[in-house]
């Protein structure tokens, strides 16, 4: 599975000083070694990554979990949102898809 993380837009301010340092994590199912992370784009609510990732797929019924975080120095990073994409919904051909993030789950 080839994944290209393009961009995000209109991200909310989470820090008290209004800065946002976003990055994205990708996780394929629950298998080990199937995680990836984009670079952190500092102080940007409309980041562009353009980064590509390759995952080996052993089970087409699994999901790709995409999470967007705000990097925080000295404290735990804040989750901005997430989406879970069933691989079965992607088909066999290359496509460009846009996904809306769900708000973070509160504990």
C-alpha positions as CSV (number, residue, x, y, z in Angstrom):
1,X,0.0,0.0,0.0
2,X,1.5,3.3,-1.1
3,X,0.2,6.3,0.9
4,X,1.1,9.9,0.2
5,X,0.2,12.4,3.0
6,X,-0.4,15.7,1.3
7,X,-1.7,18.4,3.6
8,X,-4.2,19.6,6.2
9,X,-6.1,22.9,6.4
10,X,-7.8,25.2,8.9
11,X,-6.4,23.3,12.0
12,X,-7.6,24.6,15.4
13,X,-5.4,26.4,17.9
14,X,-4.7,24.0,20.7
15,X,-1.9,25.8,22.6
16,X,-2.4,28.7,24.8
17,X,-0.1,30.8,22.7
18,X,-1.8,29.9,19.4
19,X,1.0,27.9,17.8
20,X,0.4,24.6,16.2
21,X,3.2,22.2,15.3
22,X,1.4,19.4,13.4
23,X,2.5,16.0,12.3
24,X,0.7,12.8,11.2
25,X,1.1,9.2,12.3
26,X,0.0,6.3,10.2
27,X,-0.7,2.8,11.6
28,X,-1.8,-0.2,9.6
29,X,-3.8,-2.6,11.7
30,X,-2.2,-3.8,14.9
31,X,0.9,-5.4,13.3
32,X,4.4,-4.5,14.4
33,X,6.5,-2.5,12.1
34,X,3.5,-0.9,10.3
35,X,3.8,2.6,11.7
36,X,5.0,5.8,10.0
37,X,5.3,9.5,10.9
38,X,5.6,12.6,8.9
39,X,7.9,15.4,9.8
40,X,6.7,18.2,12.2
41,X,5.7,21.4,10.4
42,X,6.3,24.2,13.0
43,X,3.8,27.0,13.6
44,X,1.4,26.2,10.8
45,X,-2.4,25.6,10.7
46,X,-2.3,24.7,7.0
47,X,0.6,22.3,6.8
48,X,1.9,20.7,3.6
49,X,3.9,17.4,3.8
50,X,3.9,15.7,0.4
51,X,5.5,12.6,2.1
52,X,5.2,9.1,0.8
53,X,5.0,5.8,2.8
54,X,4.9,2.2,1.8
55,X,3.2,-0.5,3.9
56,X,3.1,-4.2,3.3
57,X,-0.5,-5.4,3.5
58,X,-1.1,-9.0,4.7
59,X,-4.8,-8.6,5.4
60,X,-7.1,-6.4,3.3
61,X,-9.8,-6.4,6.0
62,X,-7.6,-4.2,8.3
63,X,-7.8,-0.4,8.7
64,X,-5.2,2.4,8.2
65,X,-5.4,4.7,11.2
66,X,-4.3,8.3,10.5
67,X,-3.8,10.6,13.5
68,X,-2.9,14.2,13.5
69,X,-1.0,15.6,16.5
70,X,0.3,18.9,17.7
71,X,3.9,18.5,19.0
72,X,4.4,19.9,22.4
73,X,7.8,20.3,24.0
74,X,7.9,19.1,27.6
75,X,4.4,17.7,27.7
76,X,2.4,15.0,25.9
77,X,1.5,15.8,22.3
78,X,-2.1,16.8,21.7
79,X,-4.2,14.7,19.3
80,X,-6.0,17.1,16.9
81,X,-8.0,14.4,15.1
82,X,-8.1,11.0,13.5
83,X,-9.7,8.9,10.8
84,X,-9.7,5.1,10.3
85,X,-9.8,4.0,6.6
86,X,-10.8,0.5,5.8
87,X,-8.4,-0.9,3.2
88,X,-11.4,-2.7,1.6
89,X,-12.8,0.8,0.7
90,X,-9.7,1.8,-1.3
91,X,-9.8,-0.6,-4.3
92,X,-6.9,-1.7,-6.5
93,X,-6.2,1.5,-8.4
94,X,-4.4,4.6,-7.3
95,X,-6.8,7.4,-6.3
96,X,-6.6,10.7,-4.5
97,X,-8.9,10.8,-1.5
98,X,-9.6,13.6,1.0
99,X,-10.6,12.6,4.5
100,X,-12.3,14.6,7.3
101,X,-10.7,14.0,10.7
102,X,-12.9,13.1,13.7
103,X,-12.3,15.0,16.9
104,X,-10.0,13.3,19.4
105,X,-11.5,10.8,21.8
106,X,-11.7,12.1,25.3
107,X,-10.7,9.8,28.2
